[in-house]
Amino acid sequence: MEFILEKEIMMTGNEIERDWRERGFGCAERTGEPGEVWHDLLYDADALFMVIEGGMEIDIAGLARQPESGEEILIPAETVHVVRIVGDIPARWLQGLRQM
């Protein structure tokens, strides 16, 4: 399984939200503290992630990636993955599921 780098985005939060909604995705801001881990995440729909601040590692089938701020990652529907907050500061990211 490969990560799908949709594109690197240089937009404001409102522009990103508008772009994602035009593409059929929701858009919500999430936060996490250093060391937090969410295991075995699974969504019925495609998911987009974008780090705004701090560090995040996304692991799909043993392949881990730490996306840069502004890098959009697409996780296909029905793909089990793990999300870890890495580094010394809290992380903020955008997350959206494809609307059915």
Buried (B, 14 or more C-beta within 10 A) or exposed (E): EEBEEBEEBEEEEEEBBEBBEEBEBBBEEEEBEBEBEEEEBEBEBBBBBBBBEBBBBBBBEEEBBEBEBBBBBBBBEEBBBBBBBBEEEBBBBBBBBBEE
